[in-house]
Amino acid sequence: MDTHTLNSFSATEPFDPAYDPVVSKTPGQGRDYAPTYWIGTAGSAPEDDGPIRGGDVDADVVIVGSGYTGLSAAIHLARDHGVKATVLEANGVAWGCSTRNGGQAQISAGRLKRSQWIERWGVDVARKLHREIAEGFDLFRSLIAEPEIDCDPQDGGHLYIAHRDKVLPSLEKESRLLNEVFGYRTRMVSRDEIHRDFIRDQEARGAMYEPDGMGIHAAKLAFGYLRLARKLGAKVHTSSPPVLSCRKNGNVFHLNTPNGTVKARQVCFATAGYTSPPGLHPLTRYRLMPVLSNSIVTRPLTAEEIEACGPKTGIPLTDTRTLRHYYRFLPDGRMQIGSRSAITGADAPNPKHYDLLLSGLYRKFPALKGIKIDYSWWGWVDVSHDMMPPRIYRPDPSQEIYYAMGYGGNGVMYSAQVQSLSATCHQLGDAASGL
């Protein structure tokens, strides 16, 4: 039986713009990628191991999902523990959020501010969470330095921009807290400094600068992870969704794919916002809320438009709206902006969500009014109901099935840290993740 045929993924089903993990039983099999800027500019995907083909495959660990979470877990298992995992992907590598996100990595996790952490869990827990995040960013930075990973990093920090004068006092308070309680050296910058040193965002009233943050090319990062994982011995099988839930036979789980069964001692679900309800353990089913996020990317700016918008850097920018805009100037001279979107997959193609992004772009950069948009897409983000940072769940202590979930839009960086912890959990058979 040949289960290791090298393969360059070729879609056998069209992209489904209305896909919704809440109502769809599966994400399909062999579906085409979303029409994102990242897929459009990444070049050809590296070779993978193709679909599972006939008979049974034995593995120590099976990872369901080949995005940042699944691939980084495979990397850590191989590099740190000598375990060569088998990764099962329903469609193409990194088909979900890993090729639909905003390409921003920063010191952030979950949906709450540090002050809210302290209110909910106390200062000691808050400091521990912050240390985990800081370590995660360092780990991410070291990971993308691997020669297999060339993701066009735009390093230099993150700017959290006040879009109204009235939010400046709370932003200043948060900056003081980060410095005094967490020892994290943020600083406030004025509107004039933003325009002079960063970008001429016309909504900006001031900002908090965080020293850790970078923009990356989302698909190139995922494809780099694929190259590194396979170099370390992991097998990555595309177009191979487990069509049935895990079924345990003794100490071994059986995952049935359309063309064969994979047997493993341990299973990790790394499908995040693309986890359909049948794939969730009953104890995790109500911990996760998928939400949509939209992104658009302009055509390359002219010299006059660049002068008017004044981008001095490509670092991640985020504003202080409740439904925040995330945006940045890309290495090829385009502007990208994204925000939260529809509630359901059926409503995702509604042009009102696209129009809302355009109006946000025009408010911030009036010189771009009417500019041609070359790319528009949306994708699902997994948000935990309690707004906690990402974590690893082992819902049933008697079964070695793990779930990594709850990135809340911060998985670009933090998936590397969570999966380092996940790899240790798999190796030790331990439910605790340190989070």
N, C-alpha and C positions, 0 to 999 in steps of 0.2 A: 504494500500500500504506500502510495506517495502522498505524504501530507506536507511536504516541505518544498513544493515547486515555487520558485521565485515568480513574483507576480507584480505587475504594475496595475493598480486598480482601474477597472473599466466599469462604469455604471451600467447596470442592466435595467434600472427603473428610473423614471424622471424624478427630479426634485419635487417635493410636495410642499408648497408654500403654506398650506393650512395645517400641517402636522401639529398635533397637540398631545403631549405625553399624558395628559389627564384622561383623554377619551380614546386615544389610540392604543391598541393592545401591544403593538410592536412599532419600532421605527422603520419597518420595512426590511428588505434585503437587497443590497446592491444599489441603493438609491444614490442618485447624483448629489454632489455637493450643493450647498446654497451658493448663490452667485455673489460671493463676497469679494471685496478688494484683495483680501489675503490669498484666496484661491486663484484669483485672476492674475496675480503678480508673483506667485511663489515658484513658478516653473513646475515641471513634472514631479509628482510624488516619488520618493524612493521606493525601491522594490519592497514588497512584504512577502509573506509566506502563502498567500492565496487562501482560498476557502479550504476548510476541512474537507477531505475527499475520501469517503468510504471507510467503513470499519471503525474501530475504536482507537482513541489516542489517550495515552496515560500521561499525567502531569502531576507534579507535587502541588502546584498552585495554579489555579485558573483565575484570570482577571477578565471580567466582562466590561468592555469599553476600552477604546484605544485613543482616548484624548490625553490631555496633560496628566490627568490623574492615573489612568491605567498604564501609560507608558513610563511615567516616572516611578510608579510602583515597581514595574518590571526592571527598571534600571537599578533601583535601590536593592531589590531582592538579589539580583545577580552580583552587583558590585560589592555590597556590604555583607551578604549572607551566603553567596554561592548558590542561590536557588534560581534555576532557569524557568521562568514562568511561561505559561501559554496564555496569550491574549486573544480573546474572541471579540470581533467587531461585526456588527450587523451590516454596515455599509463600508465606506472607505475610511482609512485611518484618519482619526480626528474629525469625523464627519459632523459632530455636534458643536458644542460651544467653543471648542478649542480652535475652530476656524471661523467662528462668528463673533468673537468678542472684540473689545476695543483695543487690544494690544497694549494694555497698560499694566505695569507692575509697580506696586507701591506698598508702603508699610500700613496695611489695612487688612481687616478680616471681619466678616459679619457686617451688620448694618448699624451698629451702635458706636457712639463716640466713647472715648476713654472715660469721660466723666460719668456716662451712663453705666459703664462697667462697674465703676466704684459704687454707684447707687444700688446696683442690683446684687453685686457679689462681694463687695468690700475691696479695700486697696491691695491686700496681699494677692488675691486671685487676679485682680486687674494687672498687677505687675507681672505675674507669671504669664498671663496671656500676652502681654506686650513683649516679654522676652521670647516667647515662642515665635511671635511674628517677626521680630528682629532677626532671630536665628534663621527663620525661613527665608528672609530676604538674602541673607549671606549665603545660604545654601543654594538658592536660586542663582545668585550671581556666579557662584563657583561652577554650577552645573552648565550654564550657558557658555562658560569659558572652554568647555570641551571642544576639541577640533571638529567633531561631527555636527556641532550646532552653530549655525551662522544665521542669527535671527535679526540682523540689522539693529542692534541695540542703540537707543538714544538715551544715554545715561545723563544724570544731573539733578535728580530730585523730583519733587511733585509740588504743584502749586494748587492750594485749595482756595478758590477765589470767592470772595463775598460779592454777591450779585446785587445786594441792596445795602445801604448805609446801616439799616437797623440790625443787620446780622453781625456787624463788625464787633460789637462788645462781646458777644458769645464766642466768636472766633478767637478774639484776643484772650479770653478766659481759658479756652481750650489749649491755646499755645502755652500759656503760663503753666497750666497743669502738666502738660507734656514735659516741660523743662524741669519743673520743681518736684514732681512726684515720680516721674518715670525716667528722668535724666536724659530725655531725648531732645536734642538741640534744634527745635524749630525756631523760626523768627517771623515776625510780621513784616510785610512789605506794603508800601503805600501804592495808591493808584498810579502815581507818576513813576515809581520804580517798576511796577508791572509793565507799563508801556515802554519804559526805557530798556529794561533788561530781559523781558520775557516776550510779551506780545501785546498788541494794542486792542485788547478786548474792551469794547465800549461800555459793557455792563459792569466791568470791574470797579469796585470801590476800595479794595484792599485785598490782602490775601495772607494766608499762613503758608510759609515755605517749609517743606519737609525735605531733609537732605537725601533721603533714600527714595528713589523712584526712577523708572525708565520706561520708555516706549520700546516695544518690540514688534517684529512682524509675526503675527499670530500663527500663520500656517508654516512659515519657515522654522519656528520654534518646535511645532509638533513634528514636522518632518525630521528635524534634527534629533528629537527624542527617539523617533522610530529608528533612525540609523544607529544611534548609540545602543538602544535596547537590543537590537538584533546582533550588533557586534558583540555584545556581552553574552549572547546565547539565548535570549528570549525568542519565542516564536509568536508572530503576529498574524493571525488569520482573519482576513477581511471576508465580507459577505457570508459570515458564519454566526448568525444570531442563535443563542440558545432558544429554541422554539417552545420549550417547556421549562417550568421552574426546576430548580435543582431537586433531584430525587436521590435520597441517600440509600446506599446499599452497604450495610456494615459501616465501616469507617471511610467509605469512598462515596463522593458525590458523582452523579451522572448528569452531564449537561448535553442534551440532545440538540444537535444542529441539523439543518436540512440534509447534510451529506455525511453525517457521522456523529458519534458520541465521544465526548471528552470526559475522562474520569480523573478526579483529583481529590486530594485530602482536604484542601482548603480552597475557598472561593471568595473573591473580592468583587463586589459590584462597584464599578467606577464609572457609572453612567450619569451621575449628577442630575442636571435639569432635564435629561432625556430618559429618565427612569419611568417607564410605564407602570401603573399600579400592579399588574401581575408580577413584576420583577421585585416588588418590595415585600419584605417580611411584614406580617401584620403589626408587629410592634414598632416598625419604622414608618408605616404607611401615612400617618398623620403628622409626621415631623417635618415633612418637606413640602414646600409650596413652589411650583414652577411659575416663573413670571417671565414675560417677554421683554427684550431690549432691542431697540432699532439702531442702526448705524447708516450714515451716508458718507460718501467720499466724493469730493469735487474733482473736476478735471484739474490738471496742473495750473497753478496760478501764473498769471503774467507778471513781469517785473513790476508793473504799476500796482497790481493787486498786492504783491508781496510788500511793496513799500507802504501801502495803505494799512495793511494788517500788521506789519512790523514783527513777524516771528523771528526771534533771536535763538530759539531752541526748539527741540522736538519733544521735550519732557511732557509727561502727562499733566493735563489741566482738568480740574473738576470744579464745578460751581456749587453754591450752597443751597440750591433749590431742594425742596423735599424730594421731587423726582429730578435728580441731578442730571446736568449735562456733563459728559466726559468728552474731551476734545484735544486735538493736538495737530501740529504741523508735521506732515510726513516727509521722509527723506527725499521723495521724488517731487516735492513741491506742491502737494495737494493738501487740502484741509479735510480733516475727519471730525465728525461730531456724532454723538449717540446719546440716547436716554431711554428711560423705561417706555413701554409701548402698550399694546393691547392686553386684554385679560385672557382672551381665548385665541386658539390658533385660527378659528374661523374668521375672526375679526382682524387678524394680523395684516392681511393685504389691503385693509381699508386705507385709502389715501390720506385720511385725516392724520394718521400717525406720521407719515412722510411729511405732510405740510407743517406739523408742529415742529419737527426737526429743522425744516427750512426756516421757519420764523425765528427759531433760536439762533441759527447760524447768522441770519440777517441782522438780528439785534446786536449780536456781538461784533460782527464784522460787516457794517453797512456796504463797504466797497464790493462785497461778494453778492449783492442782491441780483438775482437773475442768473447766477453762474450755473453752468451745466453740471449736473450730478452724474458722474460716471458709474457709481456703484451704490446700491441700496439693498439692505438685507435686514433680517431680524433673526434672533435666536433665543433659546430658553436658558434662563438662569435659575439655579436652585437656591432658594432662600429657606432657612430653617424657621419654623414657626416661632421659636423663642428668640430669634435674632442672634443666637450665639454664634461665635466663630466656627469654622469648619471643624468637624470631628470624625472619629472613626467609631462606628457602632458595631457591636457584636450582640445582636438582640437576644440570642439564645445561647447561654454559656455552654450548652451541651453540643452545639454545632459550630464548626469553624467556618462560619459565613460572616463576612465583614462588609460594611457599607461605609464608603467615604462620601460625605455629603455636606451641604450647607455653606458653599463658598460665598453666596450672596454677591456675585459679581467680582470676587477677588481671587479667582482660581489661577490666574496667570502665574502669579508668584507663589501663592500659598499651597498650591497642589504639590509642589516639590517637598515642602516641609511635612505636610500631612502624609504623603506617601512614604517618606523616610520613616515616620512613626508607624505607618501601616505595615511596612516591610518588617519592622522589628516585632510588631504584634503577631504577624504571620509566623515568623521564625520561632517566637516564644510561646505561641498559642495563648497570648495574653489579651484580655479584653480592654485593658487600660491603654490609653493613647498618650497620656501626659496632658491632655486638654480637659 
